[in-house]
Amino acid sequence: MPTIDREGPFRVIVYLNDHEPAHVHVWHTSGVIVIDLLGDEGEPRLREVHGEVKDNDVKRAFDLAQRNQAAYLERWNEIHGDPE
């Protein structure tokens, strides 16, 4: 499971044997936030939260995915193959 980014308390991971749609697992000491990288409008979309992650940490994880969406999609495609 490659860690593709780290920032503060967050570790962003793309699992090797994962499924579409393109998404990241943002690990935090209190749980995991799963974020789809391409929601309906082309923006990231919060999929689910596991554990007892505080709302402000969920928001920070989502902001991290928004800021780095292009880089995270590029890494997803390197790991899983470009869908085009």
PyMOL Python script that loads the backbone (N, CA, C, O; Angstrom):
from pymol import cmd

cmd.read_pdbstr("""\
ATOM      1  N   MET A   1       0.835  -1.177   0.000  1.00  0.00           N
ATOM      2  CA  MET A   1       0.000   0.000   0.000  1.00  0.00           C
ATOM      3  C   MET A   1       0.878   1.237   0.000  1.00  0.00           C
ATOM      4  O   MET A   1       1.360   1.658   1.052  1.00  0.00           O
ATOM      5  N   PRO A   2       1.089   1.820  -1.162  1.00  0.00           N
ATOM      6  CA  PRO A   2       1.968   2.979  -1.259  1.00  0.00           C
ATOM      7  C   PRO A   2       1.388   4.220  -0.580  1.00  0.00           C
ATOM      8  O   PRO A   2       0.240   4.599  -0.809  1.00  0.00           O
ATOM      9  N   THR A   3       2.210   4.831   0.250  1.00  0.00           N
ATOM     10  CA  THR A   3       1.886   6.143   0.780  1.00  0.00           C
ATOM     11  C   THR A   3       2.273   7.142  -0.286  1.00  0.00           C
ATOM     12  O   THR A   3       3.433   7.204  -0.692  1.00  0.00           O
ATOM     13  N   ILE A   4       1.304   7.932  -0.748  1.00  0.00           N
ATOM     14  CA  ILE A   4       1.588   8.878  -1.825  1.00  0.00           C
ATOM     15  C   ILE A   4       1.784  10.297  -1.313  1.00  0.00           C
ATOM     16  O   ILE A   4       2.255  11.164  -2.049  1.00  0.00           O
ATOM     17  N   ASP A   5       1.424  10.541  -0.050  1.00  0.00           N
ATOM     18  CA  ASP A   5       1.607  11.876   0.508  1.00  0.00           C
ATOM     19  C   ASP A   5       1.497  11.799   2.031  1.00  0.00           C
ATOM     20  O   ASP A   5       0.867  10.896   2.581  1.00  0.00           O
ATOM     21  N   ARG A   6       2.115  12.752   2.682  1.00  0.00           N
ATOM     22  CA  ARG A   6       2.011  12.938   4.138  1.00  0.00           C
ATOM     23  C   ARG A   6       1.905  14.427   4.401  1.00  0.00           C
ATOM     24  O   ARG A   6       2.599  15.243   3.793  1.00  0.00           O
ATOM     25  N   GLU A   7       1.023  14.752   5.317  1.00  0.00           N
ATOM     26  CA  GLU A   7       0.917  16.148   5.742  1.00  0.00           C
ATOM     27  C   GLU A   7       0.353  16.162   7.155  1.00  0.00           C
ATOM     28  O   GLU A   7      -0.732  15.634   7.400  1.00  0.00           O
ATOM     29  N   GLY A   8       1.079  16.756   8.073  1.00  0.00           N
ATOM     30  CA  GLY A   8       0.630  16.807   9.459  1.00  0.00           C
ATOM     31  C   GLY A   8       0.295  15.408   9.951  1.00  0.00           C
ATOM     32  O   GLY A   8       1.112  14.495   9.834  1.00  0.00           O
ATOM     33  N   PRO A   9      -0.912  15.234  10.506  1.00  0.00           N
ATOM     34  CA  PRO A   9      -1.290  13.926  11.041  1.00  0.00           C
ATOM     35  C   PRO A   9      -1.817  12.956   9.983  1.00  0.00           C
ATOM     36  O   PRO A   9      -2.242  11.850  10.317  1.00  0.00           O
ATOM     37  N   PHE A  10      -1.792  13.360   8.713  1.00  0.00           N
ATOM     38  CA  PHE A  10      -2.404  12.565   7.661  1.00  0.00           C
ATOM     39  C   PHE A  10      -1.370  11.811   6.826  1.00  0.00           C
ATOM     40  O   PHE A  10      -0.278  12.307   6.546  1.00  0.00           O
ATOM     41  N   ARG A  11      -1.754  10.597   6.443  1.00  0.00           N
ATOM     42  CA  ARG A  11      -0.975   9.793   5.508  1.00  0.00           C
ATOM     43  C   ARG A  11      -1.943   9.361   4.419  1.00  0.00           C
ATOM     44  O   ARG A  11      -2.956   8.723   4.707  1.00  0.00           O
ATOM     45  N   VAL A  12      -1.645   9.702   3.175  1.00  0.00           N
ATOM     46  CA  VAL A  12      -2.529   9.427   2.045  1.00  0.00           C
ATOM     47  C   VAL A  12      -2.030   8.178   1.333  1.00  0.00           C
ATOM     48  O   VAL A  12      -0.864   8.083   0.948  1.00  0.00           O
ATOM     49  N   ILE A  13      -2.950   7.213   1.165  1.00  0.00           N
ATOM     50  CA  ILE A  13      -2.577   5.898   0.646  1.00  0.00           C
ATOM     51  C   ILE A  13      -3.466   5.521  -0.533  1.00  0.00           C
ATOM     52  O   ILE A  13      -4.657   5.831  -0.555  1.00  0.00           O
ATOM     53  N   VAL A  14      -2.865   4.845  -1.514  1.00  0.00           N
ATOM     54  CA  VAL A  14      -3.601   4.173  -2.588  1.00  0.00           C
ATOM     55  C   VAL A  14      -3.238   2.695  -2.481  1.00  0.00           C
ATOM     56  O   VAL A  14      -2.068   2.325  -2.581  1.00  0.00           O
ATOM     57  N   TYR A  15      -4.243   1.860  -2.277  1.00  0.00           N
ATOM     58  CA  TYR A  15      -3.999   0.423  -2.181  1.00  0.00           C
ATOM     59  C   TYR A  15      -3.684  -0.154  -3.563  1.00  0.00           C
ATOM     60  O   TYR A  15      -4.256   0.270  -4.567  1.00  0.00           O
ATOM     61  N   LEU A  16      -2.778  -1.115  -3.602  1.00  0.00           N
ATOM     62  CA  LEU A  16      -2.362  -1.714  -4.871  1.00  0.00           C
ATOM     63  C   LEU A  16      -3.474  -2.495  -5.548  1.00  0.00           C
ATOM     64  O   LEU A  16      -3.636  -2.393  -6.764  1.00  0.00           O
ATOM     65  N   ASN A  17      -4.234  -3.261  -4.804  1.00  0.00           N
ATOM     66  CA  ASN A  17      -5.295  -4.096  -5.382  1.00  0.00           C
ATOM     67  C   ASN A  17      -6.662  -3.509  -5.075  1.00  0.00           C
ATOM     68  O   ASN A  17      -7.540  -4.198  -4.555  1.00  0.00           O
ATOM     69  N   ASP A  18      -6.841  -2.230  -5.398  1.00  0.00           N
ATOM     70  CA  ASP A  18      -8.098  -1.557  -5.091  1.00  0.00           C
ATOM     71  C   ASP A  18      -8.977  -1.493  -6.329  1.00  0.00           C
ATOM     72  O   ASP A  18      -8.597  -1.983  -7.392  1.00  0.00           O
ATOM     73  N   HIS A  19     -10.116  -0.906  -6.196  1.00  0.00           N
ATOM     74  CA  HIS A  19     -11.157  -0.883  -7.223  1.00  0.00           C
ATOM     75  C   HIS A  19     -11.455   0.552  -7.639  1.00  0.00           C
ATOM     76  O   HIS A  19     -11.126   1.501  -6.928  1.00  0.00           O
ATOM     77  N   GLU A  20     -12.076   0.692  -8.792  1.00  0.00           N
ATOM     78  CA  GLU A  20     -12.585   1.986  -9.239  1.00  0.00           C
ATOM     79  C   GLU A  20     -13.775   2.349  -8.356  1.00  0.00           C
ATOM     80  O   GLU A  20     -14.379   1.459  -7.758  1.00  0.00           O
ATOM     81  N   PRO A  21     -14.121   3.606  -8.257  1.00  0.00           N
ATOM     82  CA  PRO A  21     -13.492   4.762  -8.876  1.00  0.00           C
ATOM     83  C   PRO A  21     -12.197   5.137  -8.158  1.00  0.00           C
ATOM     84  O   PRO A  21     -11.919   4.681  -7.049  1.00  0.00           O
ATOM     85  N   ALA A  22     -11.422   5.978  -8.825  1.00  0.00           N
ATOM     86  CA  ALA A  22     -10.157   6.436  -8.250  1.00  0.00           C
ATOM     87  C   ALA A  22     -10.432   7.124  -6.919  1.00  0.00           C
ATOM     88  O   ALA A  22     -11.281   8.011  -6.827  1.00  0.00           O
ATOM     89  N   HIS A  23      -9.702   6.700  -5.890  1.00  0.00           N
ATOM     90  CA  HIS A  23      -9.912   7.266  -4.558  1.00  0.00           C
ATOM     91  C   HIS A  23      -8.657   7.091  -3.714  1.00  0.00           C
ATOM     92  O   HIS A  23      -7.753   6.330  -4.058  1.00  0.00           O
ATOM     93  N   VAL A  24      -8.626   7.814  -2.604  1.00  0.00           N
ATOM     94  CA  VAL A  24      -7.533   7.698  -1.653  1.00  0.00           C
ATOM     95  C   VAL A  24      -8.096   7.382  -0.278  1.00  0.00           C
ATOM     96  O   VAL A  24      -9.248   7.685   0.033  1.00  0.00           O
ATOM     97  N   HIS A  25      -7.249   6.764   0.536  1.00  0.00           N
ATOM     98  CA  HIS A  25      -7.544   6.495   1.940  1.00  0.00           C
ATOM     99  C   HIS A  25      -6.632   7.421   2.736  1.00  0.00           C
ATOM    100  O   HIS A  25      -5.409   7.293   2.681  1.00  0.00           O
ATOM    101  N   VAL A  26      -7.220   8.340   3.466  1.00  0.00           N
ATOM    102  CA  VAL A  26      -6.446   9.287   4.254  1.00  0.00           C
ATOM    103  C   VAL A  26      -6.460   8.796   5.702  1.00  0.00           C
ATOM    104  O   VAL A  26      -7.478   8.861   6.391  1.00  0.00           O
ATOM    105  N   TRP A  27      -5.309   8.309   6.137  1.00  0.00           N
ATOM    106  CA  TRP A  27      -5.176   7.760   7.489  1.00  0.00           C
ATOM    107  C   TRP A  27      -4.890   8.863   8.479  1.00  0.00           C
ATOM    108  O   TRP A  27      -4.116   9.782   8.211  1.00  0.00           O
ATOM    109  N   HIS A  28      -5.523   8.758   9.618  1.00  0.00           N
ATOM    110  CA  HIS A  28      -5.352   9.679  10.740  1.00  0.00           C
ATOM    111  C   HIS A  28      -5.299   8.807  11.988  1.00  0.00           C
ATOM    112  O   HIS A  28      -5.771   7.670  11.959  1.00  0.00           O
ATOM    113  N   THR A  29      -4.747   9.301  13.057  1.00  0.00           N
ATOM    114  CA  THR A  29      -4.638   8.484  14.275  1.00  0.00           C
ATOM    115  C   THR A  29      -5.996   8.022  14.789  1.00  0.00           C
ATOM    116  O   THR A  29      -6.072   7.027  15.510  1.00  0.00           O
ATOM    117  N   SER A  30      -7.060   8.718  14.436  1.00  0.00           N
ATOM    118  CA  SER A  30      -8.385   8.352  14.938  1.00  0.00           C
ATOM    119  C   SER A  30      -9.247   7.615  13.927  1.00  0.00           C
ATOM    120  O   SER A  30     -10.390   7.277  14.236  1.00  0.00           O
ATOM    121  N   GLY A  31      -8.730   7.351  12.715  1.00  0.00           N
ATOM    122  CA  GLY A  31      -9.514   6.619  11.725  1.00  0.00           C
ATOM    123  C   GLY A  31      -9.029   6.854  10.310  1.00  0.00           C
ATOM    124  O   GLY A  31      -7.914   7.321  10.078  1.00  0.00           O
ATOM    125  N   VAL A  32      -9.901   6.516   9.370  1.00  0.00           N
ATOM    126  CA  VAL A  32      -9.576   6.620   7.945  1.00  0.00           C
ATOM    127  C   VAL A  32     -10.705   7.345   7.229  1.00  0.00           C
ATOM    128  O   VAL A  32     -11.883   7.065   7.454  1.00  0.00           O
ATOM    129  N   ILE A  33     -10.327   8.282   6.362  1.00  0.00           N
ATOM    130  CA  ILE A  33     -11.275   9.019   5.542  1.00  0.00           C
ATOM    131  C   ILE A  33     -11.061   8.567   4.104  1.00  0.00           C
ATOM    132  O   ILE A  33      -9.943   8.638   3.594  1.00  0.00           O
ATOM    133  N   VAL A  34     -12.122   8.102   3.442  1.00  0.00           N
ATOM    134  CA  VAL A  34     -12.024   7.663   2.048  1.00  0.00           C
ATOM    135  C   VAL A  34     -12.619   8.761   1.176  1.00  0.00           C
ATOM    136  O   VAL A  34     -13.749   9.201   1.389  1.00  0.00           O
ATOM    137  N   ILE A  35     -11.832   9.197   0.187  1.00  0.00           N
ATOM    138  CA  ILE A  35     -12.239  10.306  -0.677  1.00  0.00           C
ATOM    139  C   ILE A  35     -12.122   9.886  -2.131  1.00  0.00           C
ATOM    140  O   ILE A  35     -11.042   9.521  -2.596  1.00  0.00           O
ATOM    141  N   ASP A  36     -13.250   9.940  -2.854  1.00  0.00           N
ATOM    142  CA  ASP A  36     -13.227   9.719  -4.300  1.00  0.00           C
ATOM    143  C   ASP A  36     -12.569  10.936  -4.942  1.00  0.00           C
ATOM    144  O   ASP A  36     -12.853  12.073  -4.563  1.00  0.00           O
ATOM    145  N   LEU A  37     -11.705  10.700  -5.896  1.00  0.00           N
ATOM    146  CA  LEU A  37     -10.973  11.801  -6.506  1.00  0.00           C
ATOM    147  C   LEU A  37     -11.757  12.522  -7.593  1.00  0.00           C
ATOM    148  O   LEU A  37     -11.448  13.668  -7.920  1.00  0.00           O
ATOM    149  N   LEU A  38     -12.767  11.870  -8.156  1.00  0.00           N
ATOM    150  CA  LEU A  38     -13.589  12.492  -9.199  1.00  0.00           C
ATOM    151  C   LEU A  38     -15.064  12.274  -8.883  1.00  0.00           C
ATOM    152  O   LEU A  38     -15.638  11.248  -9.246  1.00  0.00           O
ATOM    153  N   GLY A  39     -15.667  13.237  -8.213  1.00  0.00           N
ATOM    154  CA  GLY A  39     -17.090  13.177  -7.940  1.00  0.00           C
ATOM    155  C   GLY A  39     -17.885  13.561  -9.175  1.00  0.00           C
ATOM    156  O   GLY A  39     -17.323  13.668 -10.265  1.00  0.00           O
ATOM    157  N   ASP A  40     -19.182  13.768  -9.017  1.00  0.00           N
ATOM    158  CA  ASP A  40     -20.074  14.062 -10.137  1.00  0.00           C
ATOM    159  C   ASP A  40     -19.678  15.317 -10.916  1.00  0.00           C
ATOM    160  O   ASP A  40     -19.850  15.366 -12.134  1.00  0.00           O
ATOM    161  N   GLU A  41     -19.160  16.312 -10.239  1.00  0.00           N
ATOM    162  CA  GLU A  41     -18.772  17.568 -10.884  1.00  0.00           C
ATOM    163  C   GLU A  41     -17.277  17.623 -11.208  1.00  0.00           C
ATOM    164  O   GLU A  41     -16.760  18.675 -11.584  1.00  0.00           O
ATOM    165  N   GLY A  42     -16.585  16.492 -11.061  1.00  0.00           N
ATOM    166  CA  GLY A  42     -15.153  16.464 -11.337  1.00  0.00           C
ATOM    167  C   GLY A  42     -14.290  16.839 -10.146  1.00  0.00           C
ATOM    168  O   GLY A  42     -13.062  16.825 -10.234  1.00  0.00           O
ATOM    169  N   GLU A  43     -14.924  17.172  -9.040  1.00  0.00           N
ATOM    170  CA  GLU A  43     -14.224  17.524  -7.815  1.00  0.00           C
ATOM    171  C   GLU A  43     -14.170  16.302  -6.895  1.00  0.00           C
ATOM    172  O   GLU A  43     -14.969  15.379  -7.051  1.00  0.00           O
ATOM    173  N   PRO A  44     -13.242  16.286  -5.942  1.00  0.00           N
ATOM    174  CA  PRO A  44     -13.238  15.187  -4.966  1.00  0.00           C
ATOM    175  C   PRO A  44     -14.571  15.121  -4.214  1.00  0.00           C
ATOM    176  O   PRO A  44     -15.278  16.119  -4.078  1.00  0.00           O
ATOM    177  N   ARG A  45     -14.892  13.912  -3.727  1.00  0.00           N
ATOM    178  CA  ARG A  45     -16.141  13.695  -2.994  1.00  0.00           C
ATOM    179  C   ARG A  45     -15.854  12.804  -1.798  1.00  0.00           C
ATOM    180  O   ARG A  45     -15.216  11.760  -1.936  1.00  0.00           O
ATOM    181  N   LEU A  46     -16.315  13.205  -0.641  1.00  0.00           N
ATOM    182  CA  LEU A  46     -16.163  12.389   0.557  1.00  0.00           C
ATOM    183  C   LEU A  46     -17.022  11.140   0.407  1.00  0.00           C
ATOM    184  O   LEU A  46     -18.227  11.234   0.170  1.00  0.00           O
ATOM    185  N   ARG A  47     -16.396   9.962   0.546  1.00  0.00           N
ATOM    186  CA  ARG A  47     -17.140   8.713   0.422  1.00  0.00           C
ATOM    187  C   ARG A  47     -17.545   8.167   1.787  1.00  0.00           C
ATOM    188  O   ARG A  47     -18.720   7.881   2.017  1.00  0.00           O
ATOM    189  N   GLU A  48     -16.583   8.022   2.689  1.00  0.00           N
ATOM    190  CA  GLU A  48     -16.900   7.454   3.993  1.00  0.00           C
ATOM    191  C   GLU A  48     -15.816   7.780   5.005  1.00  0.00           C
ATOM    192  O   GLU A  48     -14.681   8.105   4.656  1.00  0.00           O
ATOM    193  N   VAL A  49     -16.198   7.682   6.256  1.00  0.00           N
ATOM    194  CA  VAL A  49     -15.272   7.914   7.361  1.00  0.00           C
ATOM    195  C   VAL A  49     -15.357   6.706   8.282  1.00  0.00           C
ATOM    196  O   VAL A  49     -16.446   6.311   8.698  1.00  0.00           O
ATOM    197  N   HIS A  50     -14.211   6.120   8.599  1.00  0.00           N
ATOM    198  CA  HIS A  50     -14.134   4.977   9.516  1.00  0.00           C
ATOM    199  C   HIS A  50     -13.437   5.432  10.788  1.00  0.00           C
ATOM    200  O   HIS A  50     -12.415   6.116  10.731  1.00  0.00           O
ATOM    201  N   GLY A  51     -13.977   5.060  11.915  1.00  0.00           N
ATOM    202  CA  GLY A  51     -13.390   5.442  13.182  1.00  0.00           C
ATOM    203  C   GLY A  51     -14.090   6.650  13.762  1.00  0.00           C
ATOM    204  O   GLY A  51     -15.230   6.962  13.417  1.00  0.00           O
ATOM    205  N   GLU A  52     -13.386   7.317  14.645  1.00  0.00           N
ATOM    206  CA  GLU A  52     -13.959   8.471  15.346  1.00  0.00           C
ATOM    207  C   GLU A  52     -13.187   9.737  14.990  1.00  0.00           C
ATOM    208  O   GLU A  52     -12.677  10.440  15.863  1.00  0.00           O
ATOM    209  N   VAL A  53     -13.114  10.007  13.703  1.00  0.00           N
ATOM    210  CA  VAL A  53     -12.399  11.178  13.207  1.00  0.00           C
ATOM    211  C   VAL A  53     -13.264  12.417  13.446  1.00  0.00           C
ATOM    212  O   VAL A  53     -14.443  12.435  13.092  1.00  0.00           O
ATOM    213  N   LYS A  54     -12.679  13.439  14.042  1.00  0.00           N
ATOM    214  CA  LYS A  54     -13.405  14.686  14.307  1.00  0.00           C
ATOM    215  C   LYS A  54     -13.743  15.378  12.995  1.00  0.00           C
ATOM    216  O   LYS A  54     -13.016  15.260  12.009  1.00  0.00           O
ATOM    217  N   ASP A  55     -14.852  16.098  13.000  1.00  0.00           N
ATOM    218  CA  ASP A  55     -15.305  16.788  11.793  1.00  0.00           C
ATOM    219  C   ASP A  55     -14.242  17.716  11.214  1.00  0.00           C
ATOM    220  O   ASP A  55     -14.076  17.779   9.996  1.00  0.00           O
ATOM    221  N   ASN A  56     -13.518  18.440  12.076  1.00  0.00           N
ATOM    222  CA  ASN A  56     -12.502  19.356  11.544  1.00  0.00           C
ATOM    223  C   ASN A  56     -11.350  18.590  10.890  1.00  0.00           C
ATOM    224  O   ASN A  56     -10.731  19.104   9.958  1.00  0.00           O
ATOM    225  N   ASP A  57     -11.046  17.370  11.356  1.00  0.00           N
ATOM    226  CA  ASP A  57     -10.009  16.563  10.713  1.00  0.00           C
ATOM    227  C   ASP A  57     -10.507  15.992   9.392  1.00  0.00           C
ATOM    228  O   ASP A  57      -9.729  15.853   8.448  1.00  0.00           O
ATOM    229  N   VAL A  58     -11.791  15.661   9.314  1.00  0.00           N
ATOM    230  CA  VAL A  58     -12.372  15.225   8.036  1.00  0.00           C
ATOM    231  C   VAL A  58     -12.260  16.361   7.033  1.00  0.00           C
ATOM    232  O   VAL A  58     -11.869  16.146   5.886  1.00  0.00           O
ATOM    233  N   LYS A  59     -12.602  17.571   7.465  1.00  0.00           N
ATOM    234  CA  LYS A  59     -12.508  18.729   6.565  1.00  0.00           C
ATOM    235  C   LYS A  59     -11.062  18.957   6.123  1.00  0.00           C
ATOM    236  O   LYS A  59     -10.814  19.234   4.949  1.00  0.00           O
ATOM    237  N   ARG A  60     -10.121  18.845   7.033  1.00  0.00           N
ATOM    238  CA  ARG A  60      -8.705  19.038   6.679  1.00  0.00           C
ATOM    239  C   ARG A  60      -8.243  17.975   5.686  1.00  0.00           C
ATOM    240  O   ARG A  60      -7.499  18.282   4.754  1.00  0.00           O
ATOM    241  N   ALA A  61      -8.674  16.734   5.875  1.00  0.00           N
ATOM    242  CA  ALA A  61      -8.314  15.656   4.945  1.00  0.00           C
ATOM    243  C   ALA A  61      -8.920  15.918   3.567  1.00  0.00           C
ATOM    244  O   ALA A  61      -8.266  15.712   2.545  1.00  0.00           O
ATOM    245  N   PHE A  62     -10.170  16.372   3.546  1.00  0.00           N
ATOM    246  CA  PHE A  62     -10.834  16.671   2.280  1.00  0.00           C
ATOM    247  C   PHE A  62     -10.126  17.832   1.576  1.00  0.00           C
ATOM    248  O   PHE A  62      -9.903  17.781   0.366  1.00  0.00           O
ATOM    249  N   ASP A  63      -9.774  18.872   2.329  1.00  0.00           N
ATOM    250  CA  ASP A  63      -9.042  20.007   1.747  1.00  0.00           C
ATOM    251  C   ASP A  63      -7.710  19.549   1.149  1.00  0.00           C
ATOM    252  O   ASP A  63      -7.301  20.026   0.090  1.00  0.00           O
ATOM    253  N   LEU A  64      -7.044  18.629   1.828  1.00  0.00           N
ATOM    254  CA  LEU A  64      -5.788  18.069   1.332  1.00  0.00           C
ATOM    255  C   LEU A  64      -6.007  17.384  -0.021  1.00  0.00           C
ATOM    256  O   LEU A  64      -5.216  17.563  -0.948  1.00  0.00           O
ATOM    257  N   ALA A  65      -7.073  16.608  -0.128  1.00  0.00           N
ATOM    258  CA  ALA A  65      -7.389  15.926  -1.390  1.00  0.00           C
ATOM    259  C   ALA A  65      -7.754  16.914  -2.487  1.00  0.00           C
ATOM    260  O   ALA A  65      -7.392  16.716  -3.646  1.00  0.00           O
ATOM    261  N   GLN A  66      -8.468  17.976  -2.133  1.00  0.00           N
ATOM    262  CA  GLN A  66      -8.812  18.992  -3.131  1.00  0.00           C
ATOM    263  C   GLN A  66      -7.556  19.677  -3.675  1.00  0.00           C
ATOM    264  O   GLN A  66      -7.404  19.839  -4.885  1.00  0.00           O
ATOM    265  N   ARG A  67      -6.665  20.073  -2.776  1.00  0.00           N
ATOM    266  CA  ARG A  67      -5.440  20.777  -3.187  1.00  0.00           C
ATOM    267  C   ARG A  67      -4.533  19.909  -4.052  1.00  0.00           C
ATOM    268  O   ARG A  67      -3.818  20.416  -4.916  1.00  0.00           O
ATOM    269  N   ASN A  68      -4.566  18.617  -3.819  1.00  0.00           N
ATOM    270  CA  ASN A  68      -3.637  17.710  -4.501  1.00  0.00           C
ATOM    271  C   ASN A  68      -4.334  16.744  -5.453  1.00  0.00           C
ATOM    272  O   ASN A  68      -3.772  15.710  -5.812  1.00  0.00           O
ATOM    273  N   GLN A  69      -5.536  17.074  -5.856  1.00  0.00           N
ATOM    274  CA  GLN A  69      -6.337  16.180  -6.685  1.00  0.00           C
ATOM    275  C   GLN A  69      -5.581  15.693  -7.920  1.00  0.00           C
ATOM    276  O   GLN A  69      -5.558  14.492  -8.188  1.00  0.00           O
ATOM    277  N   ALA A  70      -4.970  16.590  -8.666  1.00  0.00           N
ATOM    278  CA  ALA A  70      -4.286  16.201  -9.909  1.00  0.00           C
ATOM    279  C   ALA A  70      -3.132  15.245  -9.617  1.00  0.00           C
ATOM    280  O   ALA A  70      -2.963  14.245 -10.314  1.00  0.00           O
ATOM    281  N   ALA A  71      -2.348  15.543  -8.601  1.00  0.00           N
ATOM    282  CA  ALA A  71      -1.210  14.680  -8.257  1.00  0.00           C
ATOM    283  C   ALA A  71      -1.695  13.311  -7.783  1.00  0.00           C
ATOM    284  O   ALA A  71      -1.104  12.290  -8.133  1.00  0.00           O
ATOM    285  N   TYR A  72      -2.764  13.285  -6.993  1.00  0.00           N
ATOM    286  CA  TYR A  72      -3.286  12.007  -6.494  1.00  0.00           C
ATOM    287  C   TYR A  72      -3.872  11.179  -7.634  1.00  0.00           C
ATOM    288  O   TYR A  72      -3.707   9.960  -7.656  1.00  0.00           O
ATOM    289  N   LEU A  73      -4.550  11.821  -8.577  1.00  0.00           N
ATOM    290  CA  LEU A  73      -5.061  11.097  -9.751  1.00  0.00           C
ATOM    291  C   LEU A  73      -3.917  10.526 -10.581  1.00  0.00           C
ATOM    292  O   LEU A  73      -3.997   9.402 -11.077  1.00  0.00           O
ATOM    293  N   GLU A  74      -2.867  11.302 -10.725  1.00  0.00           N
ATOM    294  CA  GLU A  74      -1.699  10.826 -11.472  1.00  0.00           C
ATOM    295  C   GLU A  74      -1.115   9.586 -10.810  1.00  0.00           C
ATOM    296  O   GLU A  74      -0.795   8.614 -11.494  1.00  0.00           O
ATOM    297  N   ARG A  75      -0.974   9.608  -9.491  1.00  0.00           N
ATOM    298  CA  ARG A  75      -0.441   8.440  -8.766  1.00  0.00           C
ATOM    299  C   ARG A  75      -1.391   7.263  -8.872  1.00  0.00           C
ATOM    300  O   ARG A  75      -0.938   6.132  -9.047  1.00  0.00           O
ATOM    301  N   TRP A  76      -2.701   7.489  -8.770  1.00  0.00           N
ATOM    302  CA  TRP A  76      -3.690   6.409  -8.918  1.00  0.00           C
ATOM    303  C   TRP A  76      -3.481   5.740 -10.272  1.00  0.00           C
ATOM    304  O   TRP A  76      -3.434   4.514 -10.361  1.00  0.00           O
ATOM    305  N   ASN A  77      -3.354   6.547 -11.330  1.00  0.00           N
ATOM    306  CA  ASN A  77      -3.206   6.017 -12.682  1.00  0.00           C
ATOM    307  C   ASN A  77      -1.870   5.289 -12.861  1.00  0.00           C
ATOM    308  O   ASN A  77      -1.803   4.296 -13.586  1.00  0.00           O
ATOM    309  N   GLU A  78      -0.827   5.762 -12.220  1.00  0.00           N
ATOM    310  CA  GLU A  78       0.455   5.046 -12.273  1.00  0.00           C
ATOM    311  C   GLU A  78       0.340   3.666 -11.637  1.00  0.00           C
ATOM    312  O   GLU A  78       0.924   2.698 -12.125  1.00  0.00           O
ATOM    313  N   ILE A  79      -0.412   3.582 -10.549  1.00  0.00           N
ATOM    314  CA  ILE A  79      -0.549   2.335  -9.810  1.00  0.00           C
ATOM    315  C   ILE A  79      -1.549   1.393 -10.481  1.00  0.00           C
ATOM    316  O   ILE A  79      -1.302   0.190 -10.564  1.00  0.00           O
ATOM    317  N   HIS A  80      -2.667   1.924 -10.955  1.00  0.00           N
ATOM    318  CA  HIS A  80      -3.760   1.088 -11.471  1.00  0.00           C
ATOM    319  C   HIS A  80      -3.916   1.128 -12.973  1.00  0.00           C
ATOM    320  O   HIS A  80      -4.721   0.379 -13.527  1.00  0.00           O
ATOM    321  N   GLY A  81      -3.174   1.975 -13.638  1.00  0.00           N
ATOM    322  CA  GLY A  81      -3.307   2.098 -15.091  1.00  0.00           C
ATOM    323  C   GLY A  81      -4.255   3.219 -15.425  1.00  0.00           C
ATOM    324  O   GLY A  81      -5.260   3.433 -14.747  1.00  0.00           O
ATOM    325  N   ASP A  82      -3.924   3.927 -16.475  1.00  0.00           N
ATOM    326  CA  ASP A  82      -4.748   5.044 -16.936  1.00  0.00           C
ATOM    327  C   ASP A  82      -6.000   4.477 -17.591  1.00  0.00           C
ATOM    328  O   ASP A  82      -5.899   3.581 -18.429  1.00  0.00           O
ATOM    329  N   PRO A  83      -7.191   4.985 -17.224  1.00  0.00           N
ATOM    330  CA  PRO A  83      -8.433   4.434 -17.783  1.00  0.00           C
ATOM    331  C   PRO A  83      -8.647   4.753 -19.252  1.00  0.00           C
ATOM    332  O   PRO A  83      -9.539   4.176 -19.873  1.00  0.00           O
ATOM    333  N   GLU A  84      -7.863   5.648 -19.826  1.00  0.00           N
ATOM    334  CA  GLU A  84      -8.072   6.044 -21.232  1.00  0.00           C
ATOM    335  C   GLU A  84      -7.458   5.073 -22.177  1.00  0.00           C
ATOM    336  O   GLU A  84      -7.542   5.257 -23.391  1.00  0.00           O
TER     337      GLU A  84
END
""", "prot")
cmd.dss("prot")
cmd.show_as("cartoon", "prot")
cmd.util.cbc("prot")
cmd.orient("prot")
